[in-house]
Amino acid sequence: MGAQVISFKWNGEYPKKKQWTINYLKQEYEWILLLDADERLSTELSDEIKAIFSTEESLSGTTAFEAHLDYTFRGKLLKHGLQVSKQILFKANHILFPEIDDLSVSKMWEVEGHYQPRNEGRVQKFSNKLLHEDSGSLS
């Protein structure tokens, strides 16, 4: 399907997996879409991103885009509760994960947890939502 697989072998230090990937990709790409494994673009959000990139003037001075999340649990959209937004689309040369002293935390391994990357510059907000699909049990 055209995907490129890049191997990552963690050495127990920084950078961790997401930052390493960003460091690798920003040499090749101007923009990076960063999603967790339990997140996906809604059709509407995908269309909005395509529309934004179809005209350069909508990108002027922007270094990141932020989306609100819609949570699904056990296959159903949650109507109440936590309202979260996060930056998911970044200009590659403006993105960096914080180095948090977590190397000794057990079972965190090579992933940055839910740390949000930093960026310098203007952030635009998407009008459509990112889908977060919680596959956990009720407990």
C-alpha positions as CSV (number, residue, x, y, z in Angstrom):
1,M,0.0,0.0,0.0
2,G,3.0,2.3,-0.2
3,A,3.9,2.5,3.5
4,Q,7.5,2.8,4.5
5,V,8.5,0.8,7.6
6,I,11.4,2.2,9.6
7,S,13.0,0.1,12.3
8,F,13.7,1.6,15.7
9,K,16.0,0.1,18.3
10,W,15.8,1.9,21.6
11,N,19.1,2.3,23.5
12,G,17.4,3.0,26.9
13,E,18.0,6.8,26.6
14,Y,16.6,9.8,24.8
15,P,15.3,10.2,22.2
16,K,12.4,7.8,22.7
17,K,10.3,6.4,19.8
18,K,8.1,9.4,18.9
19,Q,10.9,12.0,19.1
20,W,13.2,9.7,17.1
21,T,10.6,9.3,14.4
22,I,10.1,13.1,14.3
23,N,13.9,13.6,14.1
24,Y,14.0,11.1,11.2
25,L,11.0,12.4,9.3
26,K,11.6,16.2,9.6
27,Q,14.5,15.8,7.2
28,E,12.1,14.5,4.5
29,Y,8.8,16.2,5.2
30,E,7.6,19.7,5.9
31,W,4.5,18.6,8.0
32,I,4.0,15.6,10.3
33,L,0.7,14.2,11.4
34,L,1.2,12.6,14.8
35,L,-1.5,10.1,16.1
36,D,-1.6,7.6,18.8
37,A,-2.5,4.0,17.9
38,D,-6.0,4.4,19.4
39,E,-6.7,7.6,17.3
40,R,-8.0,8.0,13.8
41,L,-9.0,10.8,11.5
42,S,-12.8,11.2,11.0
43,T,-13.7,11.5,7.3
44,E,-14.6,15.1,8.0
45,L,-11.3,15.9,9.6
46,S,-9.4,14.2,6.8
47,D,-11.3,16.3,4.3
48,E,-10.6,19.5,6.3
49,I,-6.8,18.7,6.3
50,K,-6.9,18.2,2.5
51,A,-8.7,21.5,2.1
52,I,-6.2,23.3,4.2
53,F,-3.3,22.0,2.3
54,S,-4.9,22.8,-1.1
55,T,-4.2,26.5,-0.5
56,E,-1.0,27.9,0.8
57,E,-2.6,31.0,2.3
58,S,-4.3,29.0,5.0
59,L,-0.9,27.8,6.3
60,S,0.7,31.3,6.5
61,G,2.6,31.5,9.8
62,T,1.0,28.3,11.2
63,T,3.3,25.8,12.9
64,A,0.7,23.4,14.3
65,F,-3.0,22.4,14.2
66,E,-5.1,21.3,17.1
67,A,-8.1,19.0,17.2
68,H,-10.8,18.3,19.8
69,L,-11.2,14.6,20.5
70,D,-14.4,12.5,20.3
71,Y,-14.1,9.5,22.6
72,T,-15.7,6.2,21.8
73,F,-15.9,3.5,24.5
74,R,-17.2,-0.1,23.8
75,G,-18.2,1.1,20.3
76,K,-20.3,4.1,21.4
77,L,-19.5,7.8,21.3
78,L,-19.3,9.3,24.8
79,K,-21.7,12.3,25.1
80,H,-20.4,13.7,28.4
81,G,-17.2,13.8,30.4
82,L,-13.6,14.8,29.6
83,Q,-13.2,17.3,26.8
84,V,-9.7,17.1,25.4
85,S,-7.9,18.8,22.5
86,K,-4.4,18.2,21.3
87,Q,-2.0,19.3,18.6
88,I,-1.8,16.6,16.0
89,L,-0.3,18.2,12.9
90,F,3.0,20.0,13.1
91,K,5.4,21.8,10.9
92,A,8.3,19.5,11.1
93,N,11.0,22.0,12.0
94,H,8.9,23.4,14.9
95,I,8.2,20.2,16.9
96,L,10.0,18.7,19.9
97,F,9.0,16.4,22.7
98,P,10.0,17.5,26.2
99,E,12.7,15.3,27.9
100,I,10.9,14.2,31.1
101,D,13.0,12.3,33.6
102,D,11.1,9.0,33.2
103,L,13.8,6.7,32.1
104,S,13.6,4.8,35.4
105,V,9.8,4.4,35.3
106,S,8.9,0.7,35.0
107,K,6.9,-0.4,31.9
108,M,7.1,2.9,30.1
109,W,10.0,1.7,27.8
110,E,10.6,3.6,24.6
111,V,7.3,5.5,24.4
112,E,6.9,9.1,25.7
113,G,3.6,8.3,27.3
114,H,1.0,11.0,26.6
115,Y,3.5,13.9,26.7
116,Q,2.5,16.5,24.2
117,P,5.1,17.9,21.9
118,R,6.0,21.6,22.0
119,N,6.0,23.8,19.1
120,E,6.9,27.5,18.5
121,G,4.5,29.6,16.6
122,R,0.9,29.9,15.6
123,V,-1.6,27.1,16.3
124,Q,-4.8,26.8,14.3
125,K,-7.8,24.7,15.5
126,F,-9.6,22.2,13.3
127,S,-13.4,22.5,13.2
128,N,-13.8,18.7,13.0
129,K,-12.8,16.2,15.6
130,L,-10.2,13.4,16.0
131,L,-11.7,10.0,17.0
132,H,-10.2,8.3,20.1
133,E,-11.3,4.7,20.3
134,D,-10.8,3.3,23.8
135,S,-10.7,-0.5,23.6
136,G,-10.3,-1.0,27.3
137,S,-12.6,-2.9,29.5
138,L,-15.2,-1.4,31.9
139,S,-12.8,-2.0,34.8
